[in-house]
């Protein structure tokens, strides 16, 4: 079985791996080492328990290729 992860060395980002497909791109501004991201979800009980995955691309002029990727993140939609 082929790996679903993709090395980005061929596009000038050596050592970076793409773990998720790009479905949504958001611009965020960081404060120190953190950036906040808020997403609005519809009030739909069928979404509770659904998983999602994310990964950040950080523009960094000092990095090889001018950018770096975060590790993959996983979340699950909950309810209160």
PDB file with SEQRES, HELIX, SHEET and CRYST1 records, atoms N, CA, C and O in Angstrom:
SEQRES   1 A   80  UNK UNK UNK UNK UNK UNK UNK UNK UNK UNK UNK UNK UNK          
SEQRES   2 A   80  UNK UNK UNK UNK UNK UNK UNK UNK UNK UNK UNK UNK UNK          
SEQRES   3 A   80  UNK UNK UNK UNK UNK UNK UNK UNK UNK UNK UNK UNK UNK          
SEQRES   4 A   80  UNK UNK UNK UNK UNK UNK UNK UNK UNK UNK UNK UNK UNK          
SEQRES   5 A   80  UNK UNK UNK UNK UNK UNK UNK UNK UNK UNK UNK UNK UNK          
SEQRES   6 A   80  UNK UNK UNK UNK UNK UNK UNK UNK UNK UNK UNK UNK UNK          
SEQRES   7 A   80  UNK UNK                                                      
HELIX    1 AA1 UNK A    9  UNK A   11  5                                   3    
HELIX    2 AA2 UNK A   45  UNK A   47  5                                   3    
HELIX    3 AA3 UNK A   64  UNK A   66  5                                   3    
SHEET    1 AA1 2 UNK A   6  UNK A   7  0                                        
SHEET    2 AA1 2 UNK A  17  UNK A  18 -1                                        
SHEET    1 AA2 2 UNK A  51  UNK A  54  0                                        
SHEET    2 AA2 2 UNK A  73  UNK A  76 -1                                        
SHEET    1 AA3 2 UNK A  57  UNK A  59  0                                        
SHEET    2 AA3 2 UNK A  67  UNK A  69 -1                                        
CRYST1    1.000    1.000    1.000  90.00  90.00  90.00 P 1           1          
ATOM      1  N   UNK A   1       0.846  -1.174   0.000  1.00  0.00           N  
ATOM      2  CA  UNK A   1       0.000   0.000   0.000  1.00  0.00           C  
ATOM      3  C   UNK A   1       0.894   1.241   0.000  1.00  0.00           C  
ATOM      4  O   UNK A   1       1.852   1.309   0.770  1.00  0.00           O  
ATOM      5  N   UNK A   2       0.600   2.203  -0.836  1.00  0.00           N  
ATOM      6  CA  UNK A   2       1.375   3.431  -0.921  1.00  0.00           C  
ATOM      7  C   UNK A   2       1.064   4.333   0.276  1.00  0.00           C  
ATOM      8  O   UNK A   2      -0.060   4.351   0.779  1.00  0.00           O  
ATOM      9  N   UNK A   3       2.079   5.078   0.723  1.00  0.00           N  
ATOM     10  CA  UNK A   3       1.887   6.014   1.818  1.00  0.00           C  
ATOM     11  C   UNK A   3       0.998   7.166   1.367  1.00  0.00           C  
ATOM     12  O   UNK A   3       1.103   7.631   0.232  1.00  0.00           O  
ATOM     13  N   UNK A   4       0.122   7.624   2.258  1.00  0.00           N  
ATOM     14  CA  UNK A   4      -0.700   8.776   1.914  1.00  0.00           C  
ATOM     15  C   UNK A   4       0.018  10.071   2.245  1.00  0.00           C  
ATOM     16  O   UNK A   4      -0.478  11.147   1.909  1.00  0.00           O  
ATOM     17  N   UNK A   5       1.165   9.999   2.889  1.00  0.00           N  
ATOM     18  CA  UNK A   5       1.943  11.177   3.220  1.00  0.00           C  
ATOM     19  C   UNK A   5       2.853  11.508   2.053  1.00  0.00           C  
ATOM     20  O   UNK A   5       3.347  10.609   1.373  1.00  0.00           O  
ATOM     21  N   UNK A   6       3.079  12.800   1.817  1.00  0.00           N  
ATOM     22  CA  UNK A   6       3.876  13.243   0.679  1.00  0.00           C  
ATOM     23  C   UNK A   6       5.039  14.096   1.143  1.00  0.00           C  
ATOM     24  O   UNK A   6       4.846  15.093   1.839  1.00  0.00           O  
ATOM     25  N   UNK A   7       6.250  13.704   0.758  1.00  0.00           N  
ATOM     26  CA  UNK A   7       7.424  14.527   0.999  1.00  0.00           C  
ATOM     27  C   UNK A   7       7.363  15.740   0.080  1.00  0.00           C  
ATOM     28  O   UNK A   7       7.010  15.614  -1.093  1.00  0.00           O  
ATOM     29  N   UNK A   8       7.702  16.903   0.601  1.00  0.00           N  
ATOM     30  CA  UNK A   8       7.668  18.125  -0.196  1.00  0.00           C  
ATOM     31  C   UNK A   8       9.067  18.582  -0.608  1.00  0.00           C  
ATOM     32  O   UNK A   8       9.255  19.727  -1.020  1.00  0.00           O  
ATOM     33  N   UNK A   9      10.042  17.686  -0.495  1.00  0.00           N  
ATOM     34  CA  UNK A   9      11.404  18.007  -0.907  1.00  0.00           C  
ATOM     35  C   UNK A   9      11.505  18.366  -2.375  1.00  0.00           C  
ATOM     36  O   UNK A   9      12.328  19.200  -2.750  1.00  0.00           O  
ATOM     37  N   UNK A  10      10.680  17.751  -3.214  1.00  0.00           N  
ATOM     38  CA  UNK A  10      10.737  18.024  -4.654  1.00  0.00           C  
ATOM     39  C   UNK A  10      10.280  19.431  -5.018  1.00  0.00           C  
ATOM     40  O   UNK A  10      10.587  19.908  -6.111  1.00  0.00           O  
ATOM     41  N   UNK A  11       9.554  20.105  -4.130  1.00  0.00           N  
ATOM     42  CA  UNK A  11       9.123  21.472  -4.425  1.00  0.00           C  
ATOM     43  C   UNK A  11       9.882  22.493  -3.573  1.00  0.00           C  
ATOM     44  O   UNK A  11       9.418  23.616  -3.374  1.00  0.00           O  
ATOM     45  N   UNK A  12      11.046  22.092  -3.076  1.00  0.00           N  
ATOM     46  CA  UNK A  12      11.902  23.029  -2.353  1.00  0.00           C  
ATOM     47  C   UNK A  12      11.682  23.115  -0.867  1.00  0.00           C  
ATOM     48  O   UNK A  12      12.166  24.053  -0.232  1.00  0.00           O  
ATOM     49  N   UNK A  13      10.954  22.151  -0.276  1.00  0.00           N  
ATOM     50  CA  UNK A  13      10.737  22.126   1.162  1.00  0.00           C  
ATOM     51  C   UNK A  13      11.301  20.827   1.746  1.00  0.00           C  
ATOM     52  O   UNK A  13      10.542  19.972   2.203  1.00  0.00           O  
ATOM     53  N   UNK A  14      12.629  20.679   1.730  1.00  0.00           N  
ATOM     54  CA  UNK A  14      13.227  19.437   2.231  1.00  0.00           C  
ATOM     55  C   UNK A  14      12.918  19.231   3.709  1.00  0.00           C  
ATOM     56  O   UNK A  14      12.947  20.179   4.495  1.00  0.00           O  
ATOM     57  N   UNK A  15      12.625  18.004   4.079  1.00  0.00           N  
ATOM     58  CA  UNK A  15      12.310  17.679   5.461  1.00  0.00           C  
ATOM     59  C   UNK A  15      10.862  17.936   5.838  1.00  0.00           C  
ATOM     60  O   UNK A  15      10.470  17.657   6.971  1.00  0.00           O  
ATOM     61  N   UNK A  16      10.045  18.466   4.913  1.00  0.00           N  
ATOM     62  CA  UNK A  16       8.631  18.726   5.195  1.00  0.00           C  
ATOM     63  C   UNK A  16       7.759  17.630   4.584  1.00  0.00           C  
ATOM     64  O   UNK A  16       8.047  17.119   3.502  1.00  0.00           O  
ATOM     65  N   UNK A  17       6.705  17.284   5.287  1.00  0.00           N  
ATOM     66  CA  UNK A  17       5.782  16.252   4.832  1.00  0.00           C  
ATOM     67  C   UNK A  17       4.365  16.794   4.865  1.00  0.00           C  
ATOM     68  O   UNK A  17       3.951  17.410   5.847  1.00  0.00           O  
ATOM     69  N   UNK A  18       3.621  16.563   3.788  1.00  0.00           N  
ATOM     70  CA  UNK A  18       2.212  16.927   3.741  1.00  0.00           C  
ATOM     71  C   UNK A  18       1.410  15.733   4.251  1.00  0.00           C  
ATOM     72  O   UNK A  18       1.445  14.657   3.653  1.00  0.00           O  
ATOM     73  N   UNK A  19       0.684  15.923   5.360  1.00  0.00           N  
ATOM     74  CA  UNK A  19      -0.080  14.837   5.966  1.00  0.00           C  
ATOM     75  C   UNK A  19      -1.551  14.875   5.582  1.00  0.00           C  
ATOM     76  O   UNK A  19      -2.221  13.845   5.646  1.00  0.00           O  
ATOM     77  N   UNK A  20      -2.073  16.029   5.187  1.00  0.00           N  
ATOM     78  CA  UNK A  20      -3.489  16.175   4.858  1.00  0.00           C  
ATOM     79  C   UNK A  20      -3.631  16.821   3.492  1.00  0.00           C  
ATOM     80  O   UNK A  20      -2.736  17.541   3.051  1.00  0.00           O  
ATOM     81  N   UNK A  21      -4.742  16.573   2.820  1.00  0.00           N  
ATOM     82  CA  UNK A  21      -4.971  17.245   1.536  1.00  0.00           C  
ATOM     83  C   UNK A  21      -5.432  18.672   1.803  1.00  0.00           C  
ATOM     84  O   UNK A  21      -6.072  18.950   2.817  1.00  0.00           O  
ATOM     85  N   UNK A  22      -5.110  19.548   0.906  1.00  0.00           N  
ATOM     86  CA  UNK A  22      -5.493  20.952   1.079  1.00  0.00           C  
ATOM     87  C   UNK A  22      -6.947  21.112   0.638  1.00  0.00           C  
ATOM     88  O   UNK A  22      -7.248  21.083  -0.555  1.00  0.00           O  
ATOM     89  N   UNK A  23      -7.842  21.279   1.605  1.00  0.00           N  
ATOM     90  CA  UNK A  23      -9.262  21.464   1.321  1.00  0.00           C  
ATOM     91  C   UNK A  23      -9.692  22.896   1.632  1.00  0.00           C  
ATOM     92  O   UNK A  23     -10.579  23.443   0.977  1.00  0.00           O  
ATOM     93  N   UNK A  24      -9.063  23.490   2.626  1.00  0.00           N  
ATOM     94  CA  UNK A  24      -9.366  24.862   3.039  1.00  0.00           C  
ATOM     95  C   UNK A  24      -8.046  25.539   3.386  1.00  0.00           C  
ATOM     96  O   UNK A  24      -7.184  24.936   4.024  1.00  0.00           O  
ATOM     97  N   UNK A  25      -7.891  26.769   2.973  1.00  0.00           N  
ATOM     98  CA  UNK A  25      -6.710  27.550   3.341  1.00  0.00           C  
ATOM     99  C   UNK A  25      -7.164  28.815   4.046  1.00  0.00           C  
ATOM    100  O   UNK A  25      -8.010  29.547   3.532  1.00  0.00           O  
ATOM    101  N   UNK A  26      -6.617  29.071   5.202  1.00  0.00           N  
ATOM    102  CA  UNK A  26      -6.960  30.254   5.992  1.00  0.00           C  
ATOM    103  C   UNK A  26      -5.685  31.023   6.298  1.00  0.00           C  
ATOM    104  O   UNK A  26      -4.632  30.426   6.522  1.00  0.00           O  
ATOM    105  N   UNK A  27      -5.779  32.339   6.307  1.00  0.00           N  
ATOM    106  CA  UNK A  27      -4.663  33.172   6.721  1.00  0.00           C  
ATOM    107  C   UNK A  27      -4.842  33.515   8.189  1.00  0.00           C  
ATOM    108  O   UNK A  27      -5.921  33.934   8.607  1.00  0.00           O  
ATOM    109  N   UNK A  28      -3.779  33.336   8.976  1.00  0.00           N  
ATOM    110  CA  UNK A  28      -3.819  33.656  10.394  1.00  0.00           C  
ATOM    111  C   UNK A  28      -2.610  34.505  10.734  1.00  0.00           C  
ATOM    112  O   UNK A  28      -1.572  34.421  10.078  1.00  0.00           O  
ATOM    113  N   UNK A  29      -2.751  35.316  11.756  1.00  0.00           N  
ATOM    114  CA  UNK A  29      -1.644  36.115  12.257  1.00  0.00           C  
ATOM    115  C   UNK A  29      -1.241  35.534  13.602  1.00  0.00           C  
ATOM    116  O   UNK A  29      -2.083  35.253  14.455  1.00  0.00           O  
ATOM    117  N   UNK A  30       0.050  35.364  13.773  1.00  0.00           N  
ATOM    118  CA  UNK A  30       0.500  34.776  15.034  1.00  0.00           C  
ATOM    119  C   UNK A  30       0.883  35.860  16.024  1.00  0.00           C  
ATOM    120  O   UNK A  30       1.286  36.959  15.644  1.00  0.00           O  
ATOM    121  N   UNK A  31       0.751  35.532  17.296  1.00  0.00           N  
ATOM    122  CA  UNK A  31       1.217  36.361  18.397  1.00  0.00           C  
ATOM    123  C   UNK A  31       2.202  35.517  19.172  1.00  0.00           C  
ATOM    124  O   UNK A  31       1.815  34.571  19.858  1.00  0.00           O  
ATOM    125  N   UNK A  32       3.480  35.856  19.064  1.00  0.00           N  
ATOM    126  CA  UNK A  32       4.506  35.009  19.664  1.00  0.00           C  
ATOM    127  C   UNK A  32       4.552  33.694  18.923  1.00  0.00           C  
ATOM    128  O   UNK A  32       4.732  33.672  17.706  1.00  0.00           O  
ATOM    129  N   UNK A  33       4.391  32.594  19.641  1.00  0.00           N  
ATOM    130  CA  UNK A  33       4.446  31.267  19.028  1.00  0.00           C  
ATOM    131  C   UNK A  33       3.059  30.698  18.751  1.00  0.00           C  
ATOM    132  O   UNK A  33       2.947  29.546  18.333  1.00  0.00           O  
ATOM    133  N   UNK A  34       1.998  31.476  18.971  1.00  0.00           N  
ATOM    134  CA  UNK A  34       0.632  30.963  18.819  1.00  0.00           C  
ATOM    135  C   UNK A  34      -0.159  31.741  17.777  1.00  0.00           C  
ATOM    136  O   UNK A  34       0.080  32.928  17.551  1.00  0.00           O  
ATOM    137  N   UNK A  35      -1.094  31.059  17.153  1.00  0.00           N  
ATOM    138  CA  UNK A  35      -2.065  31.686  16.253  1.00  0.00           C  
ATOM    139  C   UNK A  35      -3.421  31.083  16.573  1.00  0.00           C  
ATOM    140  O   UNK A  35      -3.557  29.862  16.645  1.00  0.00           O  
ATOM    141  N   UNK A  36      -4.418  31.923  16.764  1.00  0.00           N  
ATOM    142  CA  UNK A  36      -5.776  31.445  17.057  1.00  0.00           C  
ATOM    143  C   UNK A  36      -6.554  31.264  15.771  1.00  0.00           C  
ATOM    144  O   UNK A  36      -6.420  32.039  14.825  1.00  0.00           O  
ATOM    145  N   UNK A  37      -7.374  30.218  15.757  1.00  0.00           N  
ATOM    146  CA  UNK A  37      -8.208  29.929  14.593  1.00  0.00           C  
ATOM    147  C   UNK A  37      -9.589  29.578  15.107  1.00  0.00           C  
ATOM    148  O   UNK A  37      -9.733  28.698  15.955  1.00  0.00           O  
ATOM    149  N   UNK A  38     -10.603  30.257  14.602  1.00  0.00           N  
ATOM    150  CA  UNK A  38     -11.988  30.006  14.985  1.00  0.00           C  
ATOM    151  C   UNK A  38     -12.759  29.571  13.751  1.00  0.00           C  
ATOM    152  O   UNK A  38     -12.625  30.166  12.682  1.00  0.00           O  
ATOM    153  N   UNK A  39     -13.559  28.541  13.904  1.00  0.00           N  
ATOM    154  CA  UNK A  39     -14.381  28.075  12.794  1.00  0.00           C  
ATOM    155  C   UNK A  39     -15.828  27.999  13.267  1.00  0.00           C  
ATOM    156  O   UNK A  39     -16.109  27.483  14.349  1.00  0.00           O  
ATOM    157  N   UNK A  40     -16.730  28.509  12.462  1.00  0.00           N  
ATOM    158  CA  UNK A  40     -18.154  28.435  12.771  1.00  0.00           C  
ATOM    159  C   UNK A  40     -18.728  27.147  12.190  1.00  0.00           C  
ATOM    160  O   UNK A  40     -18.510  26.828  11.021  1.00  0.00           O  
ATOM    161  N   UNK A  41     -19.459  26.418  13.018  1.00  0.00           N  
ATOM    162  CA  UNK A  41     -20.102  25.179  12.585  1.00  0.00           C  
ATOM    163  C   UNK A  41     -21.611  25.337  12.686  1.00  0.00           C  
ATOM    164  O   UNK A  41     -22.103  25.994  13.604  1.00  0.00           O  
ATOM    165  N   UNK A  42     -22.341  24.752  11.769  1.00  0.00           N  
ATOM    166  CA  UNK A  42     -23.797  24.804  11.881  1.00  0.00           C  
ATOM    167  C   UNK A  42     -24.262  24.005  13.096  1.00  0.00           C  
ATOM    168  O   UNK A  42     -23.600  23.056  13.518  1.00  0.00           O  
ATOM    169  N   UNK A  43     -25.389  24.394  13.643  1.00  0.00           N  
ATOM    170  CA  UNK A  43     -25.972  23.683  14.774  1.00  0.00           C  
ATOM    171  C   UNK A  43     -26.649  22.421  14.233  1.00  0.00           C  
ATOM    172  O   UNK A  43     -27.852  22.406  13.974  1.00  0.00           O  
ATOM    173  N   UNK A  44     -25.857  21.377  14.071  1.00  0.00           N  
ATOM    174  CA  UNK A  44     -26.339  20.142  13.463  1.00  0.00           C  
ATOM    175  C   UNK A  44     -25.811  18.968  14.283  1.00  0.00           C  
ATOM    176  O   UNK A  44     -24.613  18.685  14.265  1.00  0.00           O  
ATOM    177  N   UNK A  45     -26.688  18.294  14.990  1.00  0.00           N  
ATOM    178  CA  UNK A  45     -26.288  17.201  15.873  1.00  0.00           C  
ATOM    179  C   UNK A  45     -25.570  16.078  15.134  1.00  0.00           C  
ATOM    180  O   UNK A  45     -24.831  15.316  15.758  1.00  0.00           O  
ATOM    181  N   UNK A  46     -25.765  15.954  13.826  1.00  0.00           N  
ATOM    182  CA  UNK A  46     -25.100  14.877  13.087  1.00  0.00           C  
ATOM    183  C   UNK A  46     -23.591  15.119  12.965  1.00  0.00           C  
ATOM    184  O   UNK A  46     -22.852  14.203  12.605  1.00  0.00           O  
ATOM    185  N   UNK A  47     -23.131  16.324  13.257  1.00  0.00           N  
ATOM    186  CA  UNK A  47     -21.695  16.609  13.201  1.00  0.00           C  
ATOM    187  C   UNK A  47     -20.949  16.164  14.457  1.00  0.00           C  
ATOM    188  O   UNK A  47     -19.731  15.986  14.420  1.00  0.00           O  
ATOM    189  N   UNK A  48     -21.658  15.984  15.557  1.00  0.00           N  
ATOM    190  CA  UNK A  48     -21.026  15.587  16.811  1.00  0.00           C  
ATOM    191  C   UNK A  48     -20.333  14.238  16.628  1.00  0.00           C  
ATOM    192  O   UNK A  48     -20.930  13.277  16.141  1.00  0.00           O  
ATOM    193  N   UNK A  49     -19.083  14.188  17.022  1.00  0.00           N  
ATOM    194  CA  UNK A  49     -18.295  12.962  16.906  1.00  0.00           C  
ATOM    195  C   UNK A  49     -17.502  12.854  15.612  1.00  0.00           C  
ATOM    196  O   UNK A  49     -16.709  11.926  15.452  1.00  0.00           O  
ATOM    197  N   UNK A  50     -17.700  13.785  14.688  1.00  0.00           N  
ATOM    198  CA  UNK A  50     -16.955  13.751  13.425  1.00  0.00           C  
ATOM    199  C   UNK A  50     -15.515  14.189  13.654  1.00  0.00           C  
ATOM    200  O   UNK A  50     -15.254  15.126  14.409  1.00  0.00           O  
ATOM    201  N   UNK A  51     -14.595  13.512  13.005  1.00  0.00           N  
ATOM    202  CA  UNK A  51     -13.174  13.819  13.105  1.00  0.00           C  
ATOM    203  C   UNK A  51     -12.746  14.785  12.012  1.00  0.00           C  
ATOM    204  O   UNK A  51     -13.348  14.831  10.939  1.00  0.00           O  
ATOM    205  N   UNK A  52     -11.700  15.558  12.293  1.00  0.00           N  
ATOM    206  CA  UNK A  52     -11.073  16.375  11.273  1.00  0.00           C  
ATOM    207  C   UNK A  52      -9.574  16.431  11.548  1.00  0.00           C  
ATOM    208  O   UNK A  52      -9.129  16.246  12.681  1.00  0.00           O  
ATOM    209  N   UNK A  53      -8.816  16.684  10.509  1.00  0.00           N  
ATOM    210  CA  UNK A  53      -7.364  16.747  10.596  1.00  0.00           C  
ATOM    211  C   UNK A  53      -6.907  18.079  10.026  1.00  0.00           C  
ATOM    212  O   UNK A  53      -7.547  18.622   9.126  1.00  0.00           O  
ATOM    213  N   UNK A  54      -5.807  18.607  10.542  1.00  0.00           N  
ATOM    214  CA  UNK A  54      -5.302  19.874  10.045  1.00  0.00           C  
ATOM    215  C   UNK A  54      -3.783  19.916  10.109  1.00  0.00           C  
ATOM    216  O   UNK A  54      -3.140  19.130  10.805  1.00  0.00           O  
ATOM    217  N   UNK A  55      -3.238  20.859   9.361  1.00  0.00           N  
ATOM    218  CA  UNK A  55      -1.800  21.055   9.301  1.00  0.00           C  
ATOM    219  C   UNK A  55      -1.560  22.503   8.891  1.00  0.00           C  
ATOM    220  O   UNK A  55      -2.298  23.048   8.070  1.00  0.00           O  
ATOM    221  N   UNK A  56      -0.537  23.125   9.457  1.00  0.00           N  
ATOM    222  CA  UNK A  56      -0.253  24.529   9.158  1.00  0.00           C  
ATOM    223  C   UNK A  56       0.993  24.661   8.294  1.00  0.00           C  
ATOM    224  O   UNK A  56       1.972  23.935   8.468  1.00  0.00           O  
ATOM    225  N   UNK A  57       0.933  25.594   7.370  1.00  0.00           N  
ATOM    226  CA  UNK A  57       2.088  26.013   6.586  1.00  0.00           C  
ATOM    227  C   UNK A  57       2.479  27.378   7.110  1.00  0.00           C  
ATOM    228  O   UNK A  57       1.669  28.305   7.119  1.00  0.00           O  
ATOM    229  N   UNK A  58       3.723  27.501   7.546  1.00  0.00           N  
ATOM    230  CA  UNK A  58       4.203  28.750   8.124  1.00  0.00           C  
ATOM    231  C   UNK A  58       5.249  29.355   7.194  1.00  0.00           C  
ATOM    232  O   UNK A  58       6.255  28.720   6.878  1.00  0.00           O  
ATOM    233  N   UNK A  59       5.002  30.583   6.762  1.00  0.00           N  
ATOM    234  CA  UNK A  59       5.986  31.285   5.948  1.00  0.00           C  
ATOM    235  C   UNK A  59       7.132  31.706   6.853  1.00  0.00           C  
ATOM    236  O   UNK A  59       6.925  32.391   7.855  1.00  0.00           O  
ATOM    237  N   UNK A  60       8.342  31.292   6.494  1.00  0.00           N  
ATOM    238  CA  UNK A  60       9.520  31.558   7.321  1.00  0.00           C  
ATOM    239  C   UNK A  60      10.708  31.769   6.402  1.00  0.00           C  
ATOM    240  O   UNK A  60      11.261  30.801   5.879  1.00  0.00           O  
ATOM    241  N   UNK A  61      11.114  33.019   6.194  1.00  0.00           N  
ATOM    242  CA  UNK A  61      12.221  33.290   5.274  1.00  0.00           C  
ATOM    243  C   UNK A  61      13.517  32.578   5.645  1.00  0.00           C  
ATOM    244  O   UNK A  61      14.364  32.358   4.780  1.00  0.00           O  
ATOM    245  N   UNK A  62      13.688  32.212   6.915  1.00  0.00           N  
ATOM    246  CA  UNK A  62      14.929  31.541   7.318  1.00  0.00           C  
ATOM    247  C   UNK A  62      14.889  30.025   7.089  1.00  0.00           C  
ATOM    248  O   UNK A  62      15.914  29.357   7.230  1.00  0.00           O  
ATOM    249  N   UNK A  63      13.730  29.478   6.743  1.00  0.00           N  
ATOM    250  CA  UNK A  63      13.599  28.033   6.502  1.00  0.00           C  
ATOM    251  C   UNK A  63      13.975  27.696   5.063  1.00  0.00           C  
ATOM    252  O   UNK A  63      13.894  28.545   4.176  1.00  0.00           O  
ATOM    253  N   UNK A  64      14.385  26.459   4.843  1.00  0.00           N  
ATOM    254  CA  UNK A  64      14.632  25.993   3.472  1.00  0.00           C  
ATOM    255  C   UNK A  64      13.351  26.151   2.663  1.00  0.00           C  
ATOM    256  O   UNK A  64      12.297  25.676   3.087  1.00  0.00           O  
ATOM    257  N   UNK A  65      13.419  26.799   1.523  1.00  0.00           N  
ATOM    258  CA  UNK A  65      12.242  26.991   0.694  1.00  0.00           C  
ATOM    259  C   UNK A  65      11.353  28.137   1.145  1.00  0.00           C  
ATOM    260  O   UNK A  65      10.352  28.428   0.490  1.00  0.00           O  
ATOM    261  N   UNK A  66      11.695  28.799   2.256  1.00  0.00           N  
ATOM    262  CA  UNK A  66      10.919  29.939   2.723  1.00  0.00           C  
ATOM    263  C   UNK A  66       9.670  29.601   3.501  1.00  0.00           C  
ATOM    264  O   UNK A  66       8.884  30.493   3.822  1.00  0.00           O  
ATOM    265  N   UNK A  67       9.467  28.325   3.812  1.00  0.00           N  
ATOM    266  CA  UNK A  67       8.276  27.920   4.559  1.00  0.00           C  
ATOM    267  C   UNK A  67       8.556  26.630   5.321  1.00  0.00           C  
ATOM    268  O   UNK A  67       9.515  25.916   5.026  1.00  0.00           O  
ATOM    269  N   UNK A  68       7.719  26.346   6.290  1.00  0.00           N  
ATOM    270  CA  UNK A  68       7.803  25.106   7.053  1.00  0.00           C  
ATOM    271  C   UNK A  68       6.394  24.614   7.335  1.00  0.00           C  
ATOM    272  O   UNK A  68       5.448  25.401   7.383  1.00  0.00           O  
ATOM    273  N   UNK A  69       6.261  23.308   7.520  1.00  0.00           N  
ATOM    274  CA  UNK A  69       4.960  22.707   7.837  1.00  0.00           C  
ATOM    275  C   UNK A  69       4.945  22.207   9.268  1.00  0.00           C  
ATOM    276  O   UNK A  69       5.949  21.708   9.777  1.00  0.00           O  
ATOM    277  N   UNK A  70       3.789  22.345   9.915  1.00  0.00           N  
ATOM    278  CA  UNK A  70       3.622  21.791  11.258  1.00  0.00           C  
ATOM    279  C   UNK A  70       3.428  20.282  11.155  1.00  0.00           C  
ATOM    280  O   UNK A  70       3.286  19.733  10.062  1.00  0.00           O  
ATOM    281  N   UNK A  71       3.425  19.630  12.301  1.00  0.00           N  
ATOM    282  CA  UNK A  71       2.999  18.242  12.343  1.00  0.00           C  
ATOM    283  C   UNK A  71       1.503  18.216  12.076  1.00  0.00           C  
ATOM    284  O   UNK A  71       0.863  19.267  12.060  1.00  0.00           O  
ATOM    285  N   UNK A  72       0.939  17.046  11.870  1.00  0.00           N  
ATOM    286  CA  UNK A  72      -0.501  16.912  11.639  1.00  0.00           C  
ATOM    287  C   UNK A  72      -1.225  17.028  12.974  1.00  0.00           C  
ATOM    288  O   UNK A  72      -0.706  16.609  14.009  1.00  0.00           O  
ATOM    289  N   UNK A  73      -2.426  17.597  12.945  1.00  0.00           N  
ATOM    290  CA  UNK A  73      -3.266  17.698  14.128  1.00  0.00           C  
ATOM    291  C   UNK A  73      -4.595  16.998  13.892  1.00  0.00           C  
ATOM    292  O   UNK A  73      -5.067  16.917  12.758  1.00  0.00           O  
ATOM    293  N   UNK A  74      -5.197  16.493  14.964  1.00  0.00           N  
ATOM    294  CA  UNK A  74      -6.471  15.787  14.864  1.00  0.00           C  
ATOM    295  C   UNK A  74      -7.443  16.407  15.849  1.00  0.00           C  
ATOM    296  O   UNK A  74      -7.067  16.750  16.970  1.00  0.00           O  
ATOM    297  N   UNK A  75      -8.689  16.551  15.431  1.00  0.00           N  
ATOM    298  CA  UNK A  75      -9.726  17.050  16.327  1.00  0.00           C  
ATOM    299  C   UNK A  75     -11.010  16.279  16.135  1.00  0.00           C  
ATOM    300  O   UNK A  75     -11.189  15.588  15.132  1.00  0.00           O  
ATOM    301  N   UNK A  76     -11.910  16.400  17.108  1.00  0.00           N  
ATOM    302  CA  UNK A  76     -13.215  15.751  17.033  1.00  0.00           C  
ATOM    303  C   UNK A  76     -14.256  16.762  17.496  1.00  0.00           C  
ATOM    304  O   UNK A  76     -14.076  17.420  18.520  1.00  0.00           O  
ATOM    305  N   UNK A  77     -15.322  16.883  16.756  1.00  0.00           N  
ATOM    306  CA  UNK A  77     -16.377  17.827  17.097  1.00  0.00           C  
ATOM    307  C   UNK A  77     -17.171  17.292  18.274  1.00  0.00           C  
ATOM    308  O   UNK A  77     -17.621  16.146  18.264  1.00  0.00           O  
ATOM    309  N   UNK A  78     -17.343  18.134  19.296  1.00  0.00           N  
ATOM    310  CA  UNK A  78     -18.069  17.746  20.487  1.00  0.00           C  
ATOM    311  C   UNK A  78     -19.300  18.607  20.679  1.00  0.00           C  
ATOM    312  O   UNK A  78     -19.616  19.446  19.835  1.00  0.00           O  
ATOM    313  N   UNK A  79     -19.990  18.403  21.778  1.00  0.00           N  
ATOM    314  CA  UNK A  79     -21.198  19.174  22.095  1.00  0.00           C  
ATOM    315  C   UNK A  79     -21.186  19.520  23.572  1.00  0.00           C  
ATOM    316  O   UNK A  79     -20.604  18.813  24.394  1.00  0.00           O  
ATOM    317  N   UNK A  80     -21.838  20.614  23.882  1.00  0.00           N  
ATOM    318  CA  UNK A  80     -21.984  21.013  25.301  1.00  0.00           C  
ATOM    319  C   UNK A  80     -23.424  20.933  25.698  1.00  0.00           C  
ATOM    320  O   UNK A  80     -23.766  21.225  26.844  1.00  0.00           O  
TER     321      UNK A  80                                                      
END                                                                             
